[in-house]
Amino acid sequence: MTRIDDTFARLRADNKKAFVAYIMAGDPSPEHSLDIMRGLPAAGVDIIELGVPFTDPMADGATIQLAGQRALAAGMTLTKTLAMVRTFREGDQQTPIVLMGYYNPIYSHGVARFLTDANDAGIDGLIVVDLPPEEDDELCIPAQKAGLNFIRLATPTTDDARLPVVLTNTSGFVYYVSITGITGAAAAQAADVAPEVARIKSRTDLPVIVGFGITTPEAAQSIAAVADGCVVGSAIVAEIAAGKSAQDVLAFVGSLADGAHRA
C-alpha cells in the first residue's frame, strides 16, 4: 500500500472525492514553489502532482510550457526537484506526491539511480507521458518493483481495444484526460466525461481521476461528481504566472478543492 492507495481508501471511507493539484517544480522560483507546495495540503489538496521542468513538453499547452521555461531559467533540475520533495517531507509525511514529466530527464539521471533517489526523497508515483505501455520494461515495471505507483493516462481516443493495454501495469489511479489535445486547451464537460469514466471503471478497480479543462470550483465539482476525483493544473499555474502571492494561490486552490469535495 502506497500513500496514494491509503489516501483513496480514506476518501472512500469518508465518501469523498479526491482533489489533485498540479504545480511546476521551481516555478517561478524554487523558494516560491516550495512555499506553495507546503501550503497545498492545508488548502484541501489530497494528492500533489509535481511537474518536472523539461525543454520539450509535448503534451502541455502554453501555460505549463511557460511554467517549465520559468523553472528552467530559475535553475530547476530533476535533482533539485527531488531535493524540493525531501524538504517538503521534513514537515509532511502523509500527502502523496506524484512526479509528472517526461522520460528524457529520468533516462539522463539513470533509471536505477532515479528510482532510488525518488524513493529516498518521498515520491509515491510517476506519470511519464511519453512512455507508452509497449515500453513498460524501461521504467514502469522497475518503478513498481521499487514500490512506486505508475499512473497511466487514458484519453477520449483510447478505444476498447487499446484500453486493456493502457490499464496493464497501471497502479495508484487512472488519469483520464477529458479532452483531446494539450493541457489548458478547452473546458471539460461532465456529460462527455461520465460515460468514459464508466467505461474505464468497468475494466479496472483503480480510481479514475479526471484532468484537463477544469478551471473553476463549479467545474471541479461537476467533474468530480462523475469520477473518483479531479486534477487541476493549468488554472493553478496561471495564478502563479500572474505573480500572485503564495497565500493568494493557495486561496484559489482551496476554492477548487472545496468544489471537488462537494461532489
N, C-alpha and C positions, 0 to 999 in steps of 0.2 A: 504493500500500500504506500503510495507516494502522498505528498501533501495535496496534490491535485485530487487524488481518489478520496482522501479524507475530507476535503472541502466539499466535494459533491455529495458525499454521504451525509455530512452535517446539513447541507442545504435541503436535501431531500427530507431529512427528519423534521426540518423546520418548515417544510412546504414552501420553500423559497426558490427563486430563480437566481442564477449566477450573473454577476456583473464583472466583466473583464475589461480592464483599461490598458490601452497601449500608449507607451511613450517611447521616444527615441533616446537611447543612452547618450548622454553628453550634449543634448540639445536644450538650450543654446550654449550651455557650458556644463562641464562636469558637476560643478557645485550646485547650480540651479536645478539641474536634472535630478541630482540626488535629493535635494530638498523636496521636490515634488514627489519623487518615488517614496520617500519616507512618510509622506502625508497621505498616500493613496489608501492604505487600509482603514484609517480613521474616517476617510471620506466615503467609505462603503464599498471599496473595491475588494472583490473576493479573490481574484487572480490577477497578477500583474503580468502583462505581456511586454517585454523589454526588447526594443529593436536594437540590432547591432548595425551601426552605420557601414554602408558599403557603397562603392563608387558606381555600381551599375545595378540599381534596384529595380529590375524589370517589371515586377508585379505591383509596384507602388505608383500612385499618382503624384502630382506635383507637390502637394502639401508634405507628404512624407519624404519624397525625394529631397526637397529643400531642407527638411529637418536633418536628413543624413548629411547633406553638404555642410550645414552649420556645425554639426557634431564633428565631422572630419576636420573642418577648419579649426575647431577648438582643440584638436589633437586626440580625439577619441579613437580608440582601437578596440579590438576584441579583448585583448589582455586587460585594458583599462575598464572595459565593460564588466568583466568578471571581478575586477577589484572593487568596482562600484557595488556589485552584488554582495561581496564579502562585507563591505562596510554597512550595507543595509541590514545584513543578517546579524550584526552586532546588537541590533535593537529589535529584531523581528525574526523569530524562528518559525512562525506559523504560516505566513502568507505565501502561497505558491508563486513561483516565478518561472515564466516560460520565455526562453530566448527565441526571438523571431528574426530570421535573416536568411542569408544565402550561403552556399556551400564554400565558396572560394576562401573566405577568411578562416573557416574551420580547417579546410584542407591545408592551407598555408601554415596554420598553427600545428598541424599534425593531429589526426583523429584521436589516437590513443592519448596523447598529451592533453588534447582539448577535453575529452571525457573525464579524465582525472581532475583537471583544473575546474571544470564545470561542477562536478560533484563536490569538490572541496569548497567552492565558492557558495554553494547552496542553490544551484539551479535544479528545477524539478522536471522541466520538459523542454522540448525543442520543436520549433516549426521551421523547417528548411524548405522554402517554396520551390527551389529549383532542383530538388532531388526526387524524381518520380519513384513509384514502388519498384520499378524494374532495377533500381539502384540500391535496394534495401541493404545489401551486404556492405555497402560503402559506409553508411553511418547509422541507419535506423536500427538494425539488429545489434550492432555493437553498443549503441546507446541504451537499448532496452536491457541488454545484459549488464550494463553498468548501473541500472536502476533508474534511468531517466525515461519519462514518457516521451513517445514520438507521436506528435499530433499531425494529422494529415488534413488537407483541405479537400472538400468536395464542392463542386460548383454546379450551376444550372445546366452545364453541358456534360456532367458526369452521368452517363446513361446507365441503364440496368446491367449492361454487360461490363461496364468499367467499374461500377460501384464496389463489387466484391474485391476487386484488385486493390482499390484505394483503401478499403477497410482492413485488408490483411496487414497484420503487424502494427496497426494503429492502436494507440493506447492513450489513456487520460481523457480525451474527448475528441469528437469530430468537429472541425471548424467548417461550418457551411458558409460559403461565400454567396451572399444573397443576390448579387448582380453579376452580369458578365462584364468583365473589364478590369480596370485598375482600381486601386483604393480611391475613395473620395469622388467617384465618377457620377454617382446617381443615388437616389433615395431608395431604401429598401421598403418593400410593401409586404405587409403581413399576409395578405391574401395570396400572394405569389409564393411566399416562403413556406407557409403552413403545409401544403401538400408535399413539398420537397423534404421538409423535416420528417414528416410522417413516413415517407418512402425510405429515408435513411434509417430511421428508428425501427423499421420493420426488418432491417438486416443486421442490426447491432444493438447490444445493450449499453453501449457507451453513450454518455450525454452528448447532445448536439447543441453547439453554441453557434449563433449566427453573427456574422460580422459583415462589414462594408455597408455604407449608405445609411448609417444611424447617427443622427446629429442632434437630436432633441430628447428630453425626458419622455415625451409622449411617444416618440418612435421607439425608444428603448423599452418602454412598457409594452407597446403593441407587438414588437418582435419577440421579446422575452416570453410573452404570453403564449406564443405558438412553438416555443422551443424550450431548451433547458437553461437558456440564458442568452446574453448578447455581449458583443465586443464593440467598443467604441475606440477608434484610433484617430482618424484624420481630424475630427471635430475638436478633440483634446489638443492635438498637435497644433491646430490653427490658433488656439488660445495662447499657447506658448509662443508661437511665431509672432503674435500680436504684441508681445512684450509684457504680457500680464505677469503680475507677481505670483509667487507660488501659492499664496493664500487665495487669490482670485481664481487661478486654475483649479485648485482643489475644491473651491465652492461650486464651480461648473461641473466638475467630476461628481461631486456629491449629488447634484440635481439629477444627473444621468443615472447614478446608482439608485437613487430613490425611485426613479421611474421603473427601472428594471425590477426592483424588489417589490413594487406594487403589482406586478404582473401575476 
